Amino acid sequence: MHIWIDADACPKVAKELTYKFAKQRNLTVTLVAGQGQVKPMFNWVKLIVVPTGMDAADNYLVEHSQAGDLVICSDIPQADRLIKQQVAVLDPKGREFTIDNMANKLAMRNLFTELRDLGQINSQQASYSDKDKQAFANALDRLLTKLSKLTK
């Protein structure tokens, strides 16, 4: 099992929690980004900076992750592509993307995109809270435990 992080949009706190859980389980983490990132000095954490371009990091993650891997990302269309390849996907706030909830998440995303485009709502995101951090830690631990049992 390998952990991938869509690093451009992932909060630092979520990255640090991922490193902690990966170290406990002897897993490799790869950060994929469209711009330079601060990478911890652990040899089990890698950084891939992809060429700039529309969805370059997303495409890299889809092309290089494998069934049984975990990707941390918040991009819903990207998550849809990944789960179709049997890659586990978790957003930085602890919400897991699954085959069962993907259609609803895509529909809600499309609705909110349309409302933003029409000026009906603004696109401000809430800051990353302690509640988000705890939810992510709990979900990450639970998902890594489940994935490790599947790979044995």
Contacts in CASP RR format, 6 or more apart in sequence:
PFRMAT RR
TARGET T0000
AUTHOR 0000-0000-0000
METHOD contacts of the structure
MODEL  1
MHIWIDADACPKVAKELTYKFAKQRNLTVTLVAGQGQVKPMFNWVKLIVV
PTGMDAADNYLVEHSQAGDLVICSDIPQADRLIKQQVAVLDPKGREFTID
NMANKLAMRNLFTELRDLGQINSQQASYSDKDKQAFANALDRLLTKLSKL
TK
1 27 0 8 1.000
1 68 0 8 1.000
1 69 0 8 1.000
1 70 0 8 1.000
1 144 0 8 1.000
1 147 0 8 1.000
1 148 0 8 1.000
1 151 0 8 1.000
2 27 0 8 1.000
2 28 0 8 1.000
2 29 0 8 1.000
2 30 0 8 1.000
2 65 0 8 1.000
2 66 0 8 1.000
2 69 0 8 1.000
2 70 0 8 1.000
3 18 0 8 1.000
3 22 0 8 1.000
3 27 0 8 1.000
3 28 0 8 1.000
3 29 0 8 1.000
3 30 0 8 1.000
3 69 0 8 1.000
3 70 0 8 1.000
3 71 0 8 1.000
3 72 0 8 1.000
4 29 0 8 1.000
4 30 0 8 1.000
4 32 0 8 1.000
4 61 0 8 1.000
4 64 0 8 1.000
4 65 0 8 1.000
4 69 0 8 1.000
4 70 0 8 1.000
4 71 0 8 1.000
4 72 0 8 1.000
5 15 0 8 1.000
5 18 0 8 1.000
5 29 0 8 1.000
5 30 0 8 1.000
5 31 0 8 1.000
5 32 0 8 1.000
5 71 0 8 1.000
5 72 0 8 1.000
5 73 0 8 1.000
6 32 0 8 1.000
6 33 0 8 1.000
6 57 0 8 1.000
6 58 0 8 1.000
6 61 0 8 1.000
6 71 0 8 1.000
6 72 0 8 1.000
6 73 0 8 1.000
6 74 0 8 1.000
6 75 0 8 1.000
6 78 0 8 1.000
7 15 0 8 1.000
7 31 0 8 1.000
7 32 0 8 1.000
7 33 0 8 1.000
7 37 0 8 1.000
7 47 0 8 1.000
7 57 0 8 1.000
8 33 0 8 1.000
8 34 0 8 1.000
8 35 0 8 1.000
8 37 0 8 1.000
8 57 0 8 1.000
9 73 0 8 1.000
9 74 0 8 1.000
9 75 0 8 1.000
9 92 0 8 1.000
10 72 0 8 1.000
10 73 0 8 1.000
10 74 0 8 1.000
10 92 0 8 1.000
11 92 0 8 1.000
11 128 0 8 1.000
13 128 0 8 1.000
13 133 0 8 1.000
14 72 0 8 1.000
14 92 0 8 1.000
14 128 0 8 1.000
14 133 0 8 1.000
14 136 0 8 1.000
15 31 0 8 1.000
17 133 0 8 1.000
17 136 0 8 1.000
17 137 0 8 1.000
17 140 0 8 1.000
18 29 0 8 1.000
18 72 0 8 1.000
18 140 0 8 1.000
19 29 0 8 1.000
19 40 0 8 1.000
19 42 0 8 1.000
19 45 0 8 1.000
21 27 0 8 1.000
21 137 0 8 1.000
21 140 0 8 1.000
21 141 0 8 1.000
21 144 0 8 1.000
22 28 0 8 1.000
22 29 0 8 1.000
22 44 0 8 1.000
22 45 0 8 1.000
23 42 0 8 1.000
23 44 0 8 1.000
25 144 0 8 1.000
25 148 0 8 1.000
26 44 0 8 1.000
27 44 0 8 1.000
27 144 0 8 1.000
28 44 0 8 1.000
28 45 0 8 1.000
28 46 0 8 1.000
29 44 0 8 1.000
29 45 0 8 1.000
29 46 0 8 1.000
30 45 0 8 1.000
30 46 0 8 1.000
30 47 0 8 1.000
30 48 0 8 1.000
31 37 0 8 1.000
31 39 0 8 1.000
31 45 0 8 1.000
31 46 0 8 1.000
31 47 0 8 1.000
31 48 0 8 1.000
32 48 0 8 1.000
32 50 0 8 1.000
32 57 0 8 1.000
32 60 0 8 1.000
32 61 0 8 1.000
33 47 0 8 1.000
33 48 0 8 1.000
33 49 0 8 1.000
33 50 0 8 1.000
33 57 0 8 1.000
34 49 0 8 1.000
34 50 0 8 1.000
34 51 0 8 1.000
34 52 0 8 1.000
34 53 0 8 1.000
34 56 0 8 1.000
34 57 0 8 1.000
35 49 0 8 1.000
35 52 0 8 1.000
36 47 0 8 1.000
36 49 0 8 1.000
37 47 0 8 1.000
37 49 0 8 1.000
39 45 0 8 1.000
39 46 0 8 1.000
39 47 0 8 1.000
48 60 0 8 1.000
50 56 0 8 1.000
50 57 0 8 1.000
50 59 0 8 1.000
50 60 0 8 1.000
55 78 0 8 1.000
58 73 0 8 1.000
58 75 0 8 1.000
58 77 0 8 1.000
58 78 0 8 1.000
58 81 0 8 1.000
61 71 0 8 1.000
61 73 0 8 1.000
61 78 0 8 1.000
61 82 0 8 1.000
62 78 0 8 1.000
62 81 0 8 1.000
62 82 0 8 1.000
62 85 0 8 1.000
65 71 0 8 1.000
65 82 0 8 1.000
65 85 0 8 1.000
65 87 0 8 1.000
66 85 0 8 1.000
66 87 0 8 1.000
67 85 0 8 1.000
67 86 0 8 1.000
67 87 0 8 1.000
68 86 0 8 1.000
68 87 0 8 1.000
68 88 0 8 1.000
68 147 0 8 1.000
68 150 0 8 1.000
68 151 0 8 1.000
69 87 0 8 1.000
69 88 0 8 1.000
70 87 0 8 1.000
70 88 0 8 1.000
70 89 0 8 1.000
70 90 0 8 1.000
70 143 0 8 1.000
70 144 0 8 1.000
70 147 0 8 1.000
71 79 0 8 1.000
71 82 0 8 1.000
71 87 0 8 1.000
71 88 0 8 1.000
71 89 0 8 1.000
71 90 0 8 1.000
72 89 0 8 1.000
72 90 0 8 1.000
72 91 0 8 1.000
72 92 0 8 1.000
73 79 0 8 1.000
73 82 0 8 1.000
73 89 0 8 1.000
73 91 0 8 1.000
74 91 0 8 1.000
74 92 0 8 1.000
74 93 0 8 1.000
76 97 0 8 1.000
76 105 0 8 1.000
76 106 0 8 1.000
76 109 0 8 1.000
77 106 0 8 1.000
77 109 0 8 1.000
79 89 0 8 1.000
79 91 0 8 1.000
79 97 0 8 1.000
79 102 0 8 1.000
79 105 0 8 1.000
80 97 0 8 1.000
80 102 0 8 1.000
80 105 0 8 1.000
80 106 0 8 1.000
82 89 0 8 1.000
82 97 0 8 1.000
83 89 0 8 1.000
83 97 0 8 1.000
83 98 0 8 1.000
83 99 0 8 1.000
83 102 0 8 1.000
88 96 0 8 1.000
88 143 0 8 1.000
88 147 0 8 1.000
89 96 0 8 1.000
89 97 0 8 1.000
90 96 0 8 1.000
90 97 0 8 1.000
90 136 0 8 1.000
90 139 0 8 1.000
90 140 0 8 1.000
90 143 0 8 1.000
91 97 0 8 1.000
92 128 0 8 1.000
92 132 0 8 1.000
92 136 0 8 1.000
93 128 0 8 1.000
93 132 0 8 1.000
93 135 0 8 1.000
93 136 0 8 1.000
94 132 0 8 1.000
94 135 0 8 1.000
94 136 0 8 1.000
94 138 0 8 1.000
94 139 0 8 1.000
94 140 0 8 1.000
95 135 0 8 1.000
95 139 0 8 1.000
96 139 0 8 1.000
96 143 0 8 1.000
97 105 0 8 1.000
112 121 0 8 1.000
115 121 0 8 1.000
116 122 0 8 1.000
116 123 0 8 1.000
END
